[in-house]
Amino acid sequence: MNERQDLTGAGTRIGIEDFARIEMRVGQVLEAEKVAGSRKLMRMKVDIGSEVRQVVAGIADAYEPGSLLGRKVVIVANLKPARLMGIESDGMIVAATAGDRPVLVTFTEDVPNGALLK
């Protein structure tokens, strides 16, 4: 396989300049609740060091709210806010997909809230 081929099937590769524009930060989940009327959406308050953000993610069918409290996650912090079922989400939690289940990206070592991923 040519090393320039896309191994993921995800499409066009981006340059390092494009990747550098994505601001990913460590966040700690302070609050979590399932969104009423939705099977998948979870509303969370996440401490990203300099502020606490409200983030809505499609993880409610894989995680109970209590299991998220205190968990360190990766947040894409420089996305424009979006509204999901009428609730503003100011960031995106990064997760992998295992089968049809989201799996949150997290850390095995202690990392401070707000730390920048590079």
C-alpha positions in Angstrom: 0.0 0.0 0.0 1.3 3.4 -0.9 2.0 5.4 2.2 0.1 8.4 0.8 -3.1 6.3 0.5 -5.8 7.1 3.0 -5.9 4.1 5.4 -9.2 5.1 7.1 -11.4 5.5 4.0 -12.3 8.9 5.6 -11.5 11.0 2.6 -9.0 13.8 1.8 -6.0 14.1 4.0 -5.2 17.5 5.5 -2.0 19.3 6.0 -0.4 20.1 9.4 -1.5 23.7 9.0 -5.1 22.6 8.9 -4.7 20.3 11.9 -3.0 23.1 13.9 -6.2 25.1 13.6 -8.1 22.5 15.7 -7.9 23.3 19.4 -8.3 20.2 21.5 -8.3 20.6 25.3 -8.6 18.4 28.3 -11.9 18.8 30.1 -13.4 17.4 33.2 -17.1 16.5 33.3 -18.7 18.3 36.2 -22.4 17.6 35.4 -24.1 15.2 33.1 -27.8 14.5 32.3 -29.7 12.8 29.5 -31.6 15.2 27.2 -35.3 14.6 27.6 -36.9 13.3 24.5 -33.6 12.0 23.0 -32.2 8.5 23.2 -28.7 9.5 22.3 -28.0 13.0 23.6 -26.3 13.9 26.9 -25.9 17.4 28.2 -22.7 18.0 30.2 -20.9 20.9 31.9 -17.2 20.5 31.2 -14.4 22.4 32.9 -11.7 23.2 30.3 -9.5 25.1 32.6 -10.3 28.7 31.7 -14.1 28.2 31.7 -16.9 25.7 32.1 -18.6 24.9 28.8 -22.0 23.2 28.1 -21.5 20.4 25.6 -24.1 18.1 24.1 -22.9 14.7 22.8 -24.5 11.6 21.3 -23.3 9.3 24.0 -26.4 8.7 26.2 -27.1 5.2 24.9 -23.5 4.2 25.9 -23.0 6.0 29.2 -25.0 6.7 32.3 -24.7 10.3 33.5 -23.1 9.3 36.9 -20.3 7.3 35.2 -19.2 10.5 33.5 -18.8 12.7 36.6 -15.1 13.6 37.2 -14.0 11.9 33.9 -11.3 13.7 31.9 -12.3 13.9 28.2 -11.0 15.6 25.1 -12.9 18.6 23.8 -12.6 20.3 20.5 -12.8 23.8 21.9 -12.8 26.1 18.9 -15.9 24.8 17.1 -18.7 27.3 16.5 -21.5 26.6 19.0 -24.3 24.4 17.6 -27.9 23.7 18.8 -29.0 20.2 19.3 -32.7 19.7 20.2 -32.8 23.3 21.2 -29.8 23.1 23.5 -26.6 25.0 22.7 -23.4 22.9 22.6 -20.2 24.9 22.9 -17.6 22.3 21.9 -17.4 18.6 20.9 -16.3 15.6 22.9 -14.0 13.4 21.0 -14.9 9.7 20.8 -14.0 6.6 18.8 -16.6 4.2 17.4 -16.4 0.6 18.5 -19.1 -1.2 16.5 -22.1 1.0 17.0 -21.0 2.3 20.4 -19.2 5.6 21.1 -16.1 5.3 23.3 -14.8 8.4 24.9 -11.1 9.5 24.4 -9.6 9.8 27.9 -6.3 9.6 29.8 -4.5 7.0 31.9 -2.4 9.7 33.6 -3.5 12.9 35.4 -3.7 15.8 33.0 -4.7 19.3 34.1 -8.0 20.7 32.9 -7.4 23.0 29.9 -4.2 21.3 28.8 -3.8 21.6 25.0 -3.4 18.5 22.9 -0.9 18.6 20.1 
